[in-house]
């Protein structure tokens, strides 16, 4: 199963940022992406990880992680 990492912002919509082969790799990618300043420099309000069926698995926003 593949996992897509989607960045979402109210001002510009959604964009695919990265794709991985497993969920742990997807979470690690997000952690590296937001490591130094959270979402400040990214310009996104939320980063979502979803599987290739389109089901959300987890999201990272200004409040931290949400797992579905």
PDB file of N, H, CA, C and O in Angstrom:
ATOM      1  N   UNK A   1       0.844  -1.180   0.000  1.00  0.00           N
ATOM      2  CA  UNK A   1       0.000   0.000   0.000  1.00  0.00           C
ATOM      3  C   UNK A   1       0.885   1.238   0.000  1.00  0.00           C
ATOM      4  O   UNK A   1       1.907   1.275   0.685  1.00  0.00           O
ATOM      5  N   UNK A   2       0.503   2.228  -0.750  1.00  0.00           N
ATOM      6  H   UNK A   2      -0.327   2.198  -1.306  1.00  0.00           H
ATOM      7  CA  UNK A   2       1.239   3.490  -0.802  1.00  0.00           C
ATOM      8  C   UNK A   2       0.532   4.536   0.047  1.00  0.00           C
ATOM      9  O   UNK A   2      -0.670   4.454   0.297  1.00  0.00           O
ATOM     10  N   UNK A   3       1.303   5.512   0.477  1.00  0.00           N
ATOM     11  H   UNK A   3       2.280   5.579   0.274  1.00  0.00           H
ATOM     12  CA  UNK A   3       0.777   6.601   1.302  1.00  0.00           C
ATOM     13  C   UNK A   3       1.172   7.931   0.685  1.00  0.00           C
ATOM     14  O   UNK A   3       2.333   8.151   0.339  1.00  0.00           O
ATOM     15  N   UNK A   4       0.193   8.813   0.552  1.00  0.00           N
ATOM     16  H   UNK A   4      -0.750   8.635   0.832  1.00  0.00           H
ATOM     17  CA  UNK A   4       0.435  10.150   0.027  1.00  0.00           C
ATOM     18  C   UNK A   4       0.450  11.139   1.180  1.00  0.00           C
ATOM     19  O   UNK A   4      -0.341  11.039   2.119  1.00  0.00           O
ATOM     20  N   UNK A   5       1.360  12.092   1.091  1.00  0.00           N
ATOM     21  H   UNK A   5       2.001  12.174   0.329  1.00  0.00           H
ATOM     22  CA  UNK A   5       1.436  13.167   2.075  1.00  0.00           C
ATOM     23  C   UNK A   5       0.964  14.426   1.362  1.00  0.00           C
ATOM     24  O   UNK A   5       1.556  14.867   0.377  1.00  0.00           O
ATOM     25  N   UNK A   6      -0.118  14.992   1.885  1.00  0.00           N
ATOM     26  H   UNK A   6      -0.599  14.634   2.686  1.00  0.00           H
ATOM     27  CA  UNK A   6      -0.785  16.124   1.258  1.00  0.00           C
ATOM     28  C   UNK A   6      -0.671  17.348   2.162  1.00  0.00           C
ATOM     29  O   UNK A   6      -0.984  17.274   3.350  1.00  0.00           O
ATOM     30  N   UNK A   7      -0.231  18.454   1.611  1.00  0.00           N
ATOM     31  H   UNK A   7       0.023  18.513   0.646  1.00  0.00           H
ATOM     32  CA  UNK A   7      -0.229  19.719   2.335  1.00  0.00           C
ATOM     33  C   UNK A   7      -1.502  20.477   1.991  1.00  0.00           C
ATOM     34  O   UNK A   7      -1.900  20.529   0.828  1.00  0.00           O
ATOM     35  N   UNK A   8      -2.145  21.066   2.998  1.00  0.00           N
ATOM     36  H   UNK A   8      -1.821  21.024   3.943  1.00  0.00           H
ATOM     37  CA  UNK A   8      -3.377  21.814   2.759  1.00  0.00           C
ATOM     38  C   UNK A   8      -3.296  23.187   3.406  1.00  0.00           C
ATOM     39  O   UNK A   8      -2.882  23.322   4.558  1.00  0.00           O
ATOM     40  N   UNK A   9      -3.697  24.205   2.651  1.00  0.00           N
ATOM     41  H   UNK A   9      -4.034  24.095   1.716  1.00  0.00           H
ATOM     42  CA  UNK A   9      -3.754  25.575   3.173  1.00  0.00           C
ATOM     43  C   UNK A   9      -5.052  26.213   2.701  1.00  0.00           C
ATOM     44  O   UNK A   9      -5.469  26.022   1.559  1.00  0.00           O
ATOM     45  N   UNK A  10      -5.685  26.971   3.585  1.00  0.00           N
ATOM     46  H   UNK A  10      -5.346  27.127   4.513  1.00  0.00           H
ATOM     47  CA  UNK A  10      -6.925  27.659   3.231  1.00  0.00           C
ATOM     48  C   UNK A  10      -6.718  28.609   2.056  1.00  0.00           C
ATOM     49  O   UNK A  10      -7.630  28.812   1.255  1.00  0.00           O
ATOM     50  N   UNK A  11      -5.543  29.182   1.948  1.00  0.00           N
ATOM     51  H   UNK A  11      -4.801  29.017   2.598  1.00  0.00           H
ATOM     52  CA  UNK A  11      -5.284  30.187   0.913  1.00  0.00           C
ATOM     53  C   UNK A  11      -5.016  29.606  -0.467  1.00  0.00           C
ATOM     54  O   UNK A  11      -5.263  30.273  -1.472  1.00  0.00           O
ATOM     55  N   UNK A  12      -4.511  28.360  -0.535  1.00  0.00           N
ATOM     56  H   UNK A  12      -4.310  27.819   0.281  1.00  0.00           H
ATOM     57  CA  UNK A  12      -4.146  27.832  -1.856  1.00  0.00           C
ATOM     58  C   UNK A  12      -4.580  26.397  -2.112  1.00  0.00           C
ATOM     59  O   UNK A  12      -4.211  25.832  -3.142  1.00  0.00           O
ATOM     60  N   UNK A  13      -5.339  25.794  -1.230  1.00  0.00           N
ATOM     61  H   UNK A  13      -5.639  26.253  -0.394  1.00  0.00           H
ATOM     62  CA  UNK A  13      -5.829  24.437  -1.455  1.00  0.00           C
ATOM     63  C   UNK A  13      -4.831  23.367  -1.079  1.00  0.00           C
ATOM     64  O   UNK A  13      -4.019  23.549  -0.172  1.00  0.00           O
ATOM     65  N   UNK A  14      -4.896  22.236  -1.790  1.00  0.00           N
ATOM     66  H   UNK A  14      -5.556  22.088  -2.526  1.00  0.00           H
ATOM     67  CA  UNK A  14      -4.090  21.067  -1.448  1.00  0.00           C
ATOM     68  C   UNK A  14      -3.030  20.790  -2.511  1.00  0.00           C
ATOM     69  O   UNK A  14      -3.209  21.103  -3.688  1.00  0.00           O
ATOM     70  N   UNK A  15      -1.921  20.193  -2.065  1.00  0.00           N
ATOM     71  H   UNK A  15      -1.776  19.939  -1.108  1.00  0.00           H
ATOM     72  CA  UNK A  15      -0.850  19.794  -2.972  1.00  0.00           C
ATOM     73  C   UNK A  15      -0.177  18.537  -2.429  1.00  0.00           C
ATOM     74  O   UNK A  15       0.068  18.427  -1.228  1.00  0.00           O
ATOM     75  N   UNK A  16       0.118  17.593  -3.317  1.00  0.00           N
ATOM     76  H   UNK A  16      -0.081  17.682  -4.293  1.00  0.00           H
ATOM     77  CA  UNK A  16       0.834  16.400  -2.886  1.00  0.00           C
ATOM     78  C   UNK A  16       2.296  16.758  -2.669  1.00  0.00           C
ATOM     79  O   UNK A  16       2.944  17.310  -3.559  1.00  0.00           O
ATOM     80  N   UNK A  17       2.813  16.445  -1.487  1.00  0.00           N
ATOM     81  H   UNK A  17       2.287  15.998  -0.765  1.00  0.00           H
ATOM     82  CA  UNK A  17       4.189  16.777  -1.141  1.00  0.00           C
ATOM     83  C   UNK A  17       5.144  15.609  -1.333  1.00  0.00           C
ATOM     84  O   UNK A  17       6.301  15.799  -1.709  1.00  0.00           O
ATOM     85  N   UNK A  18       4.648  14.382  -1.069  1.00  0.00           N
ATOM     86  H   UNK A  18       3.708  14.229  -0.764  1.00  0.00           H
ATOM     87  CA  UNK A  18       5.540  13.222  -1.098  1.00  0.00           C
ATOM     88  C   UNK A  18       4.699  11.957  -1.125  1.00  0.00           C
ATOM     89  O   UNK A  18       3.529  11.977  -0.741  1.00  0.00           O
ATOM     90  N   UNK A  19       5.290  10.853  -1.580  1.00  0.00           N
ATOM     91  H   UNK A  19       6.240  10.837  -1.892  1.00  0.00           H
ATOM     92  CA  UNK A  19       4.621   9.549  -1.565  1.00  0.00           C
ATOM     93  C   UNK A  19       5.595   8.521  -1.030  1.00  0.00           C
ATOM     94  O   UNK A  19       6.777   8.546  -1.374  1.00  0.00           O
ATOM     95  N   UNK A  20       5.107   7.604  -0.180  1.00  0.00           N
ATOM     96  H   UNK A  20       4.147   7.584   0.100  1.00  0.00           H
ATOM     97  CA  UNK A  20       5.973   6.578   0.399  1.00  0.00           C
ATOM     98  C   UNK A  20       5.338   5.202   0.231  1.00  0.00           C
ATOM     99  O   UNK A  20       4.176   5.076  -0.157  1.00  0.00           O
ATOM    100  N   UNK A  21       6.123   4.184   0.530  1.00  0.00           N
ATOM    101  H   UNK A  21       7.066   4.287   0.845  1.00  0.00           H
ATOM    102  CA  UNK A  21       5.659   2.801   0.417  1.00  0.00           C
ATOM    103  C   UNK A  21       5.050   2.274   1.709  1.00  0.00           C
ATOM    104  O   UNK A  21       4.325   1.280   1.683  1.00  0.00           O
ATOM    105  N   UNK A  22       5.331   2.923   2.846  1.00  0.00           N
ATOM    106  H   UNK A  22       5.921   3.730   2.868  1.00  0.00           H
ATOM    107  CA  UNK A  22       4.745   2.455   4.103  1.00  0.00           C
ATOM    108  C   UNK A  22       4.434   3.622   5.029  1.00  0.00           C
ATOM    109  O   UNK A  22       4.966   4.721   4.872  1.00  0.00           O
ATOM    110  N   UNK A  23       3.569   3.362   5.987  1.00  0.00           N
ATOM    111  H   UNK A  23       3.137   2.470   6.115  1.00  0.00           H
ATOM    112  CA  UNK A  23       3.055   4.394   6.883  1.00  0.00           C
ATOM    113  C   UNK A  23       4.144   4.989   7.772  1.00  0.00           C
ATOM    114  O   UNK A  23       4.191   6.204   7.961  1.00  0.00           O
ATOM    115  N   UNK A  24       5.016   4.147   8.316  1.00  0.00           N
ATOM    116  H   UNK A  24       4.978   3.160   8.163  1.00  0.00           H
ATOM    117  CA  UNK A  24       6.085   4.655   9.184  1.00  0.00           C
ATOM    118  C   UNK A  24       7.015   5.600   8.437  1.00  0.00           C
ATOM    119  O   UNK A  24       7.463   6.606   8.988  1.00  0.00           O
ATOM    120  N   UNK A  25       7.302   5.277   7.191  1.00  0.00           N
ATOM    121  H   UNK A  25       6.938   4.460   6.743  1.00  0.00           H
ATOM    122  CA  UNK A  25       8.134   6.157   6.369  1.00  0.00           C
ATOM    123  C   UNK A  25       7.430   7.494   6.127  1.00  0.00           C
ATOM    124  O   UNK A  25       8.069   8.546   6.124  1.00  0.00           O
ATOM    125  N   UNK A  26       6.120   7.447   5.927  1.00  0.00           N
ATOM    126  H   UNK A  26       5.601   6.592   5.930  1.00  0.00           H
ATOM    127  CA  UNK A  26       5.344   8.678   5.729  1.00  0.00           C
ATOM    128  C   UNK A  26       5.395   9.559   6.975  1.00  0.00           C
ATOM    129  O   UNK A  26       5.613  10.767   6.877  1.00  0.00           O
ATOM    130  N   UNK A  27       5.191   8.950   8.150  1.00  0.00           N
ATOM    131  H   UNK A  27       5.014   7.969   8.230  1.00  0.00           H
ATOM    132  CA  UNK A  27       5.256   9.722   9.399  1.00  0.00           C
ATOM    133  C   UNK A  27       6.636  10.326   9.600  1.00  0.00           C
ATOM    134  O   UNK A  27       6.757  11.480  10.010  1.00  0.00           O
ATOM    135  N   UNK A  28       7.675   9.553   9.313  1.00  0.00           N
ATOM    136  H   UNK A  28       7.577   8.616   8.980  1.00  0.00           H
ATOM    137  CA  UNK A  28       9.043  10.063   9.460  1.00  0.00           C
ATOM    138  C   UNK A  28       9.300  11.236   8.535  1.00  0.00           C
ATOM    139  O   UNK A  28       9.959  12.199   8.924  1.00  0.00           O
ATOM    140  N   UNK A  29       8.782  11.167   7.304  1.00  0.00           N
ATOM    141  H   UNK A  29       8.247  10.384   6.988  1.00  0.00           H
ATOM    142  CA  UNK A  29       8.958  12.255   6.354  1.00  0.00           C
ATOM    143  C   UNK A  29       8.316  13.531   6.890  1.00  0.00           C
ATOM    144  O   UNK A  29       8.913  14.605   6.823  1.00  0.00           O
ATOM    145  N   UNK A  30       7.100  13.412   7.421  1.00  0.00           N
ATOM    146  H   UNK A  30       6.615  12.539   7.475  1.00  0.00           H
ATOM    147  CA  UNK A  30       6.409  14.587   7.969  1.00  0.00           C
ATOM    148  C   UNK A  30       7.193  15.157   9.147  1.00  0.00           C
ATOM    149  O   UNK A  30       7.353  16.374   9.246  1.00  0.00           O
ATOM    150  N   UNK A  31       7.679  14.310  10.032  1.00  0.00           N
ATOM    151  H   UNK A  31       7.549  13.322   9.953  1.00  0.00           H
ATOM    152  CA  UNK A  31       8.460  14.776  11.189  1.00  0.00           C
ATOM    153  C   UNK A  31       9.678  15.562  10.708  1.00  0.00           C
ATOM    154  O   UNK A  31       9.980  16.624  11.253  1.00  0.00           O
ATOM    155  N   UNK A  32      10.371  15.062   9.710  1.00  0.00           N
ATOM    156  H   UNK A  32      10.126  14.199   9.267  1.00  0.00           H
ATOM    157  CA  UNK A  32      11.525  15.783   9.169  1.00  0.00           C
ATOM    158  C   UNK A  32      11.130  17.100   8.520  1.00  0.00           C
ATOM    159  O   UNK A  32      11.864  18.084   8.612  1.00  0.00           O
ATOM    160  N   UNK A  33       9.991  17.123   7.875  1.00  0.00           N
ATOM    161  H   UNK A  33       9.395  16.323   7.801  1.00  0.00           H
ATOM    162  CA  UNK A  33       9.518  18.318   7.172  1.00  0.00           C
ATOM    163  C   UNK A  33       9.153  19.441   8.135  1.00  0.00           C
ATOM    164  O   UNK A  33       9.353  20.614   7.818  1.00  0.00           O
ATOM    165  N   UNK A  34       8.624  19.099   9.299  1.00  0.00           N
ATOM    166  H   UNK A  34       8.462  18.146   9.556  1.00  0.00           H
ATOM    167  CA  UNK A  34       8.165  20.124  10.249  1.00  0.00           C
ATOM    168  C   UNK A  34       9.089  20.257  11.463  1.00  0.00           C
ATOM    169  O   UNK A  34       8.764  20.969  12.413  1.00  0.00           O
ATOM    170  N   UNK A  35      10.214  19.588  11.435  1.00  0.00           N
ATOM    171  H   UNK A  35      10.478  19.010  10.663  1.00  0.00           H
ATOM    172  CA  UNK A  35      11.095  19.489  12.601  1.00  0.00           C
ATOM    173  C   UNK A  35      11.489  20.825  13.219  1.00  0.00           C
ATOM    174  O   UNK A  35      11.442  20.959  14.442  1.00  0.00           O
ATOM    175  N   UNK A  36      11.873  21.807  12.430  1.00  0.00           N
ATOM    176  H   UNK A  36      11.911  21.699  11.437  1.00  0.00           H
ATOM    177  CA  UNK A  36      12.467  23.017  12.992  1.00  0.00           C
ATOM    178  C   UNK A  36      11.479  24.121  13.337  1.00  0.00           C
ATOM    179  O   UNK A  36      11.735  24.911  14.247  1.00  0.00           O
ATOM    180  N   UNK A  37      10.358  24.192  12.630  1.00  0.00           N
ATOM    181  H   UNK A  37      10.151  23.551  11.892  1.00  0.00           H
ATOM    182  CA  UNK A  37       9.456  25.315  12.905  1.00  0.00           C
ATOM    183  C   UNK A  37       7.982  24.942  12.800  1.00  0.00           C
ATOM    184  O   UNK A  37       7.138  25.809  12.574  1.00  0.00           O
ATOM    185  N   UNK A  38       7.669  23.672  12.959  1.00  0.00           N
ATOM    186  H   UNK A  38       8.355  22.968  13.142  1.00  0.00           H
ATOM    187  CA  UNK A  38       6.276  23.274  12.804  1.00  0.00           C
ATOM    188  C   UNK A  38       5.836  23.539  11.381  1.00  0.00           C
ATOM    189  O   UNK A  38       6.502  23.112  10.438  1.00  0.00           O
ATOM    190  N   UNK A  39       4.741  24.228  11.212  1.00  0.00           N
ATOM    191  H   UNK A  39       4.200  24.575  11.978  1.00  0.00           H
ATOM    192  CA  UNK A  39       4.221  24.503   9.873  1.00  0.00           C
ATOM    193  C   UNK A  39       4.514  25.926   9.395  1.00  0.00           C
ATOM    194  O   UNK A  39       4.075  26.305   8.309  1.00  0.00           O
ATOM    195  N   UNK A  40       5.243  26.719  10.175  1.00  0.00           N
ATOM    196  H   UNK A  40       5.601  26.411  11.057  1.00  0.00           H
ATOM    197  CA  UNK A  40       5.429  28.142   9.856  1.00  0.00           C
ATOM    198  C   UNK A  40       5.991  28.385   8.466  1.00  0.00           C
ATOM    199  O   UNK A  40       5.380  29.114   7.686  1.00  0.00           O
ATOM    200  N   UNK A  41       7.126  27.804   8.131  1.00  0.00           N
ATOM    201  H   UNK A  41       7.623  27.211   8.765  1.00  0.00           H
ATOM    202  CA  UNK A  41       7.748  28.072   6.835  1.00  0.00           C
ATOM    203  C   UNK A  41       7.097  27.307   5.692  1.00  0.00           C
ATOM    204  O   UNK A  41       7.230  27.700   4.533  1.00  0.00           O
ATOM    205  N   UNK A  42       6.397  26.223   5.999  1.00  0.00           N
ATOM    206  H   UNK A  42       6.289  25.904   6.941  1.00  0.00           H
ATOM    207  CA  UNK A  42       5.813  25.410   4.931  1.00  0.00           C
ATOM    208  C   UNK A  42       4.681  26.135   4.213  1.00  0.00           C
ATOM    209  O   UNK A  42       4.451  25.899   3.027  1.00  0.00           O
ATOM    210  N   UNK A  43       3.974  27.010   4.917  1.00  0.00           N
ATOM    211  H   UNK A  43       4.161  27.202   5.880  1.00  0.00           H
ATOM    212  CA  UNK A  43       2.840  27.687   4.320  1.00  0.00           C
ATOM    213  C   UNK A  43       1.548  26.893   4.373  1.00  0.00           C
ATOM    214  O   UNK A  43       0.515  27.366   3.901  1.00  0.00           O
ATOM    215  N   UNK A  44       1.588  25.689   4.942  1.00  0.00           N
ATOM    216  H   UNK A  44       2.428  25.305   5.326  1.00  0.00           H
ATOM    217  CA  UNK A  44       0.395  24.844   5.036  1.00  0.00           C
ATOM    218  C   UNK A  44      -0.238  24.948   6.417  1.00  0.00           C
ATOM    219  O   UNK A  44       0.442  25.183   7.416  1.00  0.00           O
ATOM    220  N   UNK A  45      -1.561  24.766   6.451  1.00  0.00           N
ATOM    221  H   UNK A  45      -2.114  24.575   5.639  1.00  0.00           H
ATOM    222  CA  UNK A  45      -2.293  24.733   7.715  1.00  0.00           C
ATOM    223  C   UNK A  45      -2.326  23.325   8.291  1.00  0.00           C
ATOM    224  O   UNK A  45      -2.456  23.145   9.502  1.00  0.00           O
ATOM    225  N   UNK A  46      -2.207  22.331   7.424  1.00  0.00           N
ATOM    226  H   UNK A  46      -2.102  22.477   6.440  1.00  0.00           H
ATOM    227  CA  UNK A  46      -2.291  20.930   7.840  1.00  0.00           C
ATOM    228  C   UNK A  46      -1.542  20.069   6.838  1.00  0.00           C
ATOM    229  O   UNK A  46      -1.506  20.373   5.646  1.00  0.00           O
ATOM    230  N   UNK A  47      -0.942  18.990   7.332  1.00  0.00           N
ATOM    231  H   UNK A  47      -0.971  18.743   8.301  1.00  0.00           H
ATOM    232  CA  UNK A  47      -0.336  17.987   6.467  1.00  0.00           C
ATOM    233  C   UNK A  47      -1.026  16.667   6.778  1.00  0.00           C
ATOM    234  O   UNK A  47      -1.058  16.224   7.926  1.00  0.00           O
ATOM    235  N   UNK A  48      -1.574  16.052   5.750  1.00  0.00           N
ATOM    236  H   UNK A  48      -1.548  16.412   4.817  1.00  0.00           H
ATOM    237  CA  UNK A  48      -2.382  14.847   5.878  1.00  0.00           C
ATOM    238  C   UNK A  48      -1.664  13.660   5.244  1.00  0.00           C
ATOM    239  O   UNK A  48      -1.079  13.777   4.168  1.00  0.00           O
ATOM    240  N   UNK A  49      -1.718  12.519   5.923  1.00  0.00           N
ATOM    241  H   UNK A  49      -2.194  12.424   6.797  1.00  0.00           H
ATOM    242  CA  UNK A  49      -1.227  11.265   5.349  1.00  0.00           C
ATOM    243  C   UNK A  49      -2.452  10.421   5.037  1.00  0.00           C
ATOM    244  O   UNK A  49      -3.273  10.152   5.914  1.00  0.00           O
ATOM    245  N   UNK A  50      -2.572  10.001   3.771  1.00  0.00           N
ATOM    246  H   UNK A  50      -1.906  10.219   3.058  1.00  0.00           H
ATOM    247  CA  UNK A  50      -3.685   9.131   3.409  1.00  0.00           C
ATOM    248  C   UNK A  50      -3.172   7.938   2.620  1.00  0.00           C
ATOM    249  O   UNK A  50      -2.143   8.016   1.948  1.00  0.00           O
ATOM    250  N   UNK A  51      -3.908   6.825   2.712  1.00  0.00           N
ATOM    251  H   UNK A  51      -4.744   6.761   3.258  1.00  0.00           H
ATOM    252  CA  UNK A  51      -3.489   5.637   1.974  1.00  0.00           C
ATOM    253  C   UNK A  51      -3.967   5.717   0.533  1.00  0.00           C
ATOM    254  O   UNK A  51      -4.664   6.661   0.162  1.00  0.00           O
ATOM    255  N   UNK A  52      -3.597   4.726  -0.287  1.00  0.00           N
ATOM    256  H   UNK A  52      -3.031   3.958   0.014  1.00  0.00           H
ATOM    257  CA  UNK A  52      -3.952   4.795  -1.701  1.00  0.00           C
ATOM    258  C   UNK A  52      -5.430   4.529  -1.978  1.00  0.00           C
ATOM    259  O   UNK A  52      -5.867   4.598  -3.127  1.00  0.00           O
ATOM    260  N   UNK A  53      -6.200   4.226  -0.937  1.00  0.00           N
ATOM    261  H   UNK A  53      -5.845   4.170  -0.004  1.00  0.00           H
ATOM    262  CA  UNK A  53      -7.654   4.128  -1.056  1.00  0.00           C
ATOM    263  C   UNK A  53      -8.309   5.475  -0.766  1.00  0.00           C
ATOM    264  O   UNK A  53      -9.528   5.614  -0.862  1.00  0.00           O
ATOM    265  N   UNK A  54      -7.484   6.474  -0.408  1.00  0.00           N
ATOM    266  H   UNK A  54      -6.493   6.361  -0.330  1.00  0.00           H
ATOM    267  CA  UNK A  54      -7.996   7.809  -0.102  1.00  0.00           C
ATOM    268  C   UNK A  54      -8.412   7.986   1.342  1.00  0.00           C
ATOM    269  O   UNK A  54      -8.969   9.024   1.701  1.00  0.00           O
ATOM    270  N   UNK A  55      -8.151   6.982   2.185  1.00  0.00           N
ATOM    271  H   UNK A  55      -7.698   6.140   1.893  1.00  0.00           H
ATOM    272  CA  UNK A  55      -8.543   7.054   3.592  1.00  0.00           C
ATOM    273  C   UNK A  55      -7.483   7.805   4.406  1.00  0.00           C
ATOM    274  O   UNK A  55      -6.302   7.468   4.329  1.00  0.00           O
ATOM    275  N   UNK A  56      -7.886   8.813   5.183  1.00  0.00           N
ATOM    276  H   UNK A  56      -8.846   9.086   5.245  1.00  0.00           H
ATOM    277  CA  UNK A  56      -6.914   9.526   6.017  1.00  0.00           C
ATOM    278  C   UNK A  56      -6.377   8.606   7.115  1.00  0.00           C
ATOM    279  O   UNK A  56      -7.131   7.849   7.726  1.00  0.00           O
ATOM    280  N   UNK A  57      -5.087   8.681   7.353  1.00  0.00           N
ATOM    281  H   UNK A  57      -4.475   9.297   6.856  1.00  0.00           H
ATOM    282  CA  UNK A  57      -4.445   7.887   8.395  1.00  0.00           C
ATOM    283  C   UNK A  57      -4.042   8.749   9.583  1.00  0.00           C
ATOM    284  O   UNK A  57      -4.208   8.346  10.734  1.00  0.00           O
ATOM    285  N   UNK A  58      -3.514   9.929   9.302  1.00  0.00           N
ATOM    286  H   UNK A  58      -3.379  10.256   8.367  1.00  0.00           H
ATOM    287  CA  UNK A  58      -3.141  10.877  10.355  1.00  0.00           C
ATOM    288  C   UNK A  58      -2.943  12.251   9.722  1.00  0.00           C
ATOM    289  O   UNK A  58      -2.814  12.395   8.506  1.00  0.00           O
ATOM    290  N   UNK A  59      -2.925  13.257  10.604  1.00  0.00           N
ATOM    291  H   UNK A  59      -3.030  13.140  11.592  1.00  0.00           H
ATOM    292  CA  UNK A  59      -2.721  14.630  10.154  1.00  0.00           C
ATOM    293  C   UNK A  59      -1.882  15.364  11.187  1.00  0.00           C
ATOM    294  O   UNK A  59      -1.941  15.072  12.381  1.00  0.00           O
ATOM    295  N   UNK A  60      -1.102  16.319  10.706  1.00  0.00           N
ATOM    296  H   UNK A  60      -1.054  16.556   9.735  1.00  0.00           H
ATOM    297  CA  UNK A  60      -0.316  17.173  11.581  1.00  0.00           C
ATOM    298  C   UNK A  60      -0.740  18.609  11.324  1.00  0.00           C
ATOM    299  O   UNK A  60      -0.774  19.054  10.177  1.00  0.00           O
ATOM    300  N   UNK A  61      -1.065  19.341  12.398  1.00  0.00           N
ATOM    301  H   UNK A  61      -1.037  18.980  13.330  1.00  0.00           H
ATOM    302  CA  UNK A  61      -1.403  20.760  12.282  1.00  0.00           C
ATOM    303  C   UNK A  61      -0.770  21.513  13.435  1.00  0.00           C
ATOM    304  O   UNK A  61       0.093  20.969  14.123  1.00  0.00           O
ATOM    305  N   UNK A  62      -1.176  22.740  13.659  1.00  0.00           N
ATOM    306  H   UNK A  62      -1.877  23.182  13.100  1.00  0.00           H
ATOM    307  CA  UNK A  62      -0.571  23.558  14.719  1.00  0.00           C
ATOM    308  C   UNK A  62      -0.788  22.993  16.115  1.00  0.00           C
ATOM    309  O   UNK A  62      -0.105  23.404  17.053  1.00  0.00           O
ATOM    310  N   UNK A  63      -1.713  22.071  16.271  1.00  0.00           N
ATOM    311  H   UNK A  63      -2.267  21.737  15.509  1.00  0.00           H
ATOM    312  CA  UNK A  63      -1.993  21.462  17.569  1.00  0.00           C
ATOM    313  C   UNK A  63      -1.278  20.131  17.763  1.00  0.00           C
ATOM    314  O   UNK A  63      -1.345  19.540  18.841  1.00  0.00           O
ATOM    315  N   UNK A  64      -0.593  19.656  16.724  1.00  0.00           N
ATOM    316  H   UNK A  64      -0.538  20.136  15.849  1.00  0.00           H
ATOM    317  CA  UNK A  64       0.113  18.378  16.805  1.00  0.00           C
ATOM    318  C   UNK A  64      -0.544  17.333  15.921  1.00  0.00           C
ATOM    319  O   UNK A  64      -1.178  17.665  14.920  1.00  0.00           O
ATOM    320  N   UNK A  65      -0.390  16.064  16.296  1.00  0.00           N
ATOM    321  H   UNK A  65       0.126  15.794  17.109  1.00  0.00           H
ATOM    322  CA  UNK A  65      -0.871  14.944  15.506  1.00  0.00           C
ATOM    323  C   UNK A  65      -2.312  14.574  15.848  1.00  0.00           C
ATOM    324  O   UNK A  65      -2.739  14.668  16.999  1.00  0.00           O
ATOM    325  N   UNK A  66      -3.043  14.155  14.827  1.00  0.00           N
ATOM    326  H   UNK A  66      -2.696  14.078  13.892  1.00  0.00           H
ATOM    327  CA  UNK A  66      -4.349  13.509  14.975  1.00  0.00           C
ATOM    328  C   UNK A  66      -4.252  12.196  14.211  1.00  0.00           C
ATOM    329  O   UNK A  66      -3.851  12.183  13.047  1.00  0.00           O
ATOM    330  N   UNK A  67      -4.619  11.089  14.859  1.00  0.00           N
ATOM    331  H   UNK A  67      -4.944  11.099  15.804  1.00  0.00           H
ATOM    332  CA  UNK A  67      -4.570   9.779  14.218  1.00  0.00           C
ATOM    333  C   UNK A  67      -5.992   9.276  14.037  1.00  0.00           C
ATOM    334  O   UNK A  67      -6.813   9.352  14.951  1.00  0.00           O
ATOM    335  N   UNK A  68      -6.272   8.764  12.853  1.00  0.00           N
ATOM    336  H   UNK A  68      -5.605   8.702  12.110  1.00  0.00           H
ATOM    337  CA  UNK A  68      -7.627   8.296  12.521  1.00  0.00           C
ATOM    338  C   UNK A  68      -7.706   6.781  12.605  1.00  0.00           C
ATOM    339  O   UNK A  68      -8.765   6.203  12.360  1.00  0.00           O
TER     340      UNK A  68
END
